[in-house]
Amino acid sequence: MTAAVVGRRTPERQRRQTSRVLFLTAAVIALVPVDFVQVTATWRYVTLAALVVGVIAALWELSHADTVVVWPALGFGALVLIFNQFMNFNPIGFLTLLAPVVIGAGLAVAVRNPLAMLVGLSVLLAVSMGVELAMHQHLFSQFFGAENYTAYSRDIFRARGLIGQAVPAGMIAVGLAAASWMLSASAPTNRTSIRWVIACAAAVSVLTSGTRSAIVCGGALALAIGAAGIYRNHRSRLAIGHRVAWAGPLVLAVGIVLTAAYWTTLSNQRVFSFDLLAGSASLENRNYASLVFEDWSEGCSGTCVVFGSGARSLLTALGNGLGFHGFTTVDNVFMSLLWDFGILMLVGLAVLVMLAIRALLNADSANNRAGAILILSIVLSGLFYDSLYIRPTLLLFGIGLGLLGITTGKTVKQ
């Protein structure tokens, strides 16, 4: 009897093993830039294997945890993909679109300290971006295979880091920072130090990527967090600790002085050169989404309107002549969702956004609020680039979904 009990895996032991598997598979998804680099055959098979193993581990973890929202959201996404690819099913495409979200949700439920995980990811991304800028070379992309293109703008080198492309790297950095900042409110110790690390890591990633859209997205998220905080405290007296009372104005004054002293240096960074957007191919390509919508409304009907034309069909159409100046994306995730997956997917995303806003305003759990702001950050960033087929972004979206759905205490079913 004793030997049988000892040999039997306890739920807690199984959960620890599953967590390790999820960490490993999520690391492969985040670190191998398969969406932007022509990776070698070995790395391509490694990423596919990680997706398969990670999905199995994530589904086991989710089935043994008490969550809300997560299963309905994943089920809805799976059904849309099934109907979308009913006539031309592509298991590899199905796996690469849904698996990162499932793995992210499972990881969020399994991890014991989501704040440490998100801050660690922020720092790791910032270090990789800083190293590439210092070396003036895309080191991490070259490690996994051949580059698809070289990202230069006005002869300014733009770091890509672990993500493999500058724009999503900057956007992911902002999303990680916003969620980490939200979670840091519940940190028992070293809250100020943690927030300094979060701010510095985000600043390094955004500045080295040269992504102006990340500044806009970050500002919008800061307003959302501030407005949610005011709403949550509107019935209670706002208490300000004595340290914040004297240190807050001092830190603000020092920040203003340093910004004024180094404004010339900062203003020369690409990330602050909004005046150069006018007439640029980048801006015109984003505006081109309205013309693409007209083409969709004229050529799409019946089931196409509801379920879309098929995964990656917009990319194919743009590559076959519909595109602007050779772009194969309109840098607008909503247009891509509409074209590829129809109105049904947009409706589902709108419902999830409403649930996220509700959690941000009313949820008592810091995990739920962090998941909400992470989902909102990715949805908002969709106005500036197409995150639909970028695996690290989908992984982060899954982490946000998992955090949003975690019930208080993260109870595990026995």
Salt bridges, closest charged atoms under 4 A:
GLU12 OE2 - ARG112 NH2 2.10
ASP35 OD1 - ARG391 NE 3.91
GLU61 OE2 - ARG15 NE 2.88
GLU147 OE1 - HIS138 ND1 3.15
GLU147 OE1 - ARG160 NH1 3.14
